[in-house]
Amino acid sequence: MSINNRRHDRVKHRAKIRVLTHPEQVYTLEMRDFSDSGLYVSCDDTSIVEIGDRVEVQTLEIEDAPILPSNVIRMDKHGFAVEFDFD
């Protein structure tokens, strides 16, 4: 699926999120937008993940927000996109 042919509309929304990479590294980063199927994380140092990595994301805006298992599906010089893994 191309960037311009998305399954779900993106909503622009900046929020602090927690990203847990494996092995167990925790980062506080900023979400740039989200949809029903994933989100984009702004990140100056994209070397913390690679395409195909499994990560967990959690918004810091809501107390006890769910932790969402996700897969890194796209990277660029400004950050990376994850798709939620609901399986």
Secondary structure as UniProt FT lines:
FT   TURN            3..4
FT   STRAND          11..21
FT   TURN            22..24
FT   STRAND          25..34
FT   STRAND          38..42
FT   HELIX           46..48
FT   TURN            51..52
FT   STRAND          54..59
FT   TURN            63..64
FT   STRAND          68..76
FT   TURN            77..78
FT   STRAND          79..84
//
